[in-house]
Amino acid sequence: MTKEIAAENKKRKLSFPVILLLGIILGSLFGIFFPEKSKVLKPLGDIFLNLMFTAVVPMVFVSIATAVGNMANMSRLRKILFSTLLTFIGTGLIASVYVFIAVKLFPPAVGTKIALQSTAIEETKSAADLLVSSFTVPDFVNLLSRRNMLPLIIFATLFGFCVSHSGGEESPVGKILNHLNDIMMKLINVIMWYAPIGLGAYFASLIGEFGPDLIGDYGRTLLIYYPLCVLYFFTAFPCYAFLAGGREGLQQMFRYIYSPAITAFATQSSMATLPVNMETCKKIGVPKDISDLVLPMGATMHMDGSVLSSIVKISFLFGIFQTPFTGIETYFLSVVVSILAAFVLSGAPGGGLVGEMLIVSLFGFPPEAFPLIATIGFLVDPPATALNASGDTIASMLVARMVEGKDWLHTHLSKN
């Protein structure tokens, strides 16, 4: 029965992106050949945007508060959790350095320009003001706006922490949060079935208004992103493996890493790759209690491929809207947003779109910018998921090194 469900989920994961891209392609073609008629389809696209933006605030709060509230509190577990979070953030920062270099050398949105239709990024804000306004709000009611996503995430994390110290998932509030989380996942899933129509209609009106020049930027973005993923896989991952287990770690990585990478590329799902990752970590020699915790967390929170794509999307929008992608504040916020967007993904249906909404909201782009980077997200999903999932195996090795000591892998191999 479990295998049948897994097969059905895999089939659904494979078919939905195809349907979604087909809707976008058909909408784009309609906009090219019937530019005047395509404008009447814009309301269908606006309906999808409004549905997603309405659902995003409760979804983010409930999913984060539930995840944090369900965490246990034992000594070794605390050490594993700390090492895991340190690894996730550390590799995310390194991934951001890779992509910053790439987008500065090869800007992904050269040529196409659209006038920014809403408030642009405020250049007069100091770093301190930007920090305060990005991470906090003066009133609780402001948390209910999608424009204040970072403060909402922080509040949800603190709320979940308090739930975990008040009975956790077995407490009345913990049980309510878990039920609400299930409901929100179902709601997002329902909305996502309208996505092929909504995004297709939006792109029909967008292409009809601005012309087919927009399409060229996606091709350039893919030519930047796909080689970047290959470069990261064959340079960063070996360095991590060597740091985790020396030469033996490097050998184990190259021996076993391809199975989860290929599975993730084909299924476009870190969750679907989780059983393969479990088996891979067992073969490598990662202690079971470490892999049992790191891999499920990694499937929802460790997304190096998504960090790469988030900054590519940000750079793309800056280029599209003729805004200079420069400045320490812009770079800092880009890194924070890309890592947080990866954490927010959560493996939920359409969860990746939350990160794109976060980008649009924090950088002051108009809501119409959302479908632009949402399309990039679906186009780069296969290599991004391959990096995300195979990176979880590498992260497990790094956590084992921090928890067990530098000889953990040698000790395991000497016993077998």
C-alpha positions, 0 to 999 in steps of 0.5 A: 500500500505504501509503495502504491502511494509513493508511486502515485505521489511520484507520478503526480510530482512528475506530471504537475510541473509538465502541466504547469509549464505547458500552461505557461507555454500555451499562454506565452504563445497566445500572447505572441500571436494574439497580443490584443486579445490576450489582455482579457485573460489578465483577470484569470492570472490576477485571481491566482496571484490574489489566492496565493498572496492571501494564503501565504501568511497563515501558511508560513506562520502555521508551518514554522510554528508547528515544526519548531513546536514539535522539536524534542529537547534531549542532550545529544539531540540538541547537539545534532540539531545545533550542528545541523542548523550550523551546517545548513546555514554555512553551506547556504552562505557558501552557495550564495558566494558561488551565485553572486560571482556568477550573476555579476559575471553573467547578468541573467536579465540583459536586454529586457526592461519593464518599468517598475510599477510600485515602490522601489527599494528605498536607497536612503535607509541605513543598515540599522533602519533596514535591519529593524524594518526587515525583522520587526514590526511596531504592531501585531496587526502588521504581521498579517501582511505579506509585506512583513514576511521576515517578522512573521517568520521570527514571531512564528519561530518564537511562538513554536519555541514556547509551544515546545516548552509547554508540552510540544505536539502533545499540548492542546496548542500543539495539536491545534497547530498540527491540524491547522498545518494539515489544513493549510497544506491541503489549501495550498494544494487546492490553489496550486491546481489552478496554477496552470490556468492562472500563470498561463493567463498571466503570461498571455497578457504579459507577453501580449503587452511587453512582447516575446523579448521576455522569453529570451531572458529565461533561456539566458537564465537557464544557461547560467543556472544549469552549469552553475549547479554542475560546478557547485556539485563537483567543487563544493560537495567534494570540499565538504566531503573531504572536510567531513571525512578526509580522503575516505570521505571524498571516496565515499561521496563519489562512490554513493552520491550519484544515486540520490542526485539522479533520483532527485533530478528525475522526481523533482522532490527531496521527499521522494528521494528521502528513502534513497538518501537514507540508504546512501547514508547507511552505505557511507557510514553515517550514524543512524540517529544522525541521518534519521534526523538530518535527512528529514530536516534537510528535505525541508530546510537544506536547499543549496540549489534553492539558495542558488536559484533565489539569488539568480531570481533576485538578480533577474528581477533587478535587471528586468526592472532596471534597478542596480544590483549593487550595495552591501545592504542589497547583497546582505538582504539577498543572502538572508532572503535566499537562505530563509526562502530555502527554510520556508520551502518546507516540502509543501505543495507549492511551498517553493512559491512562498520564497518567491513571494518573500523576494517580491515583498521584501525588495519592493517589486510589484506583485506582477513580478511574482509569475516572472520568477515563479516560472524560473523556479519551475524551469530550474527545479530539476537541477535545484532539487538534485543539489538540495537532496544530494546535499542532504547526504553531504550535510549528514557527513558534516554533522557526523564529523561535528558530533562524533569527531574526526575519526568517525568514518575511519572507525566505521570503515574499519569495522566493515 
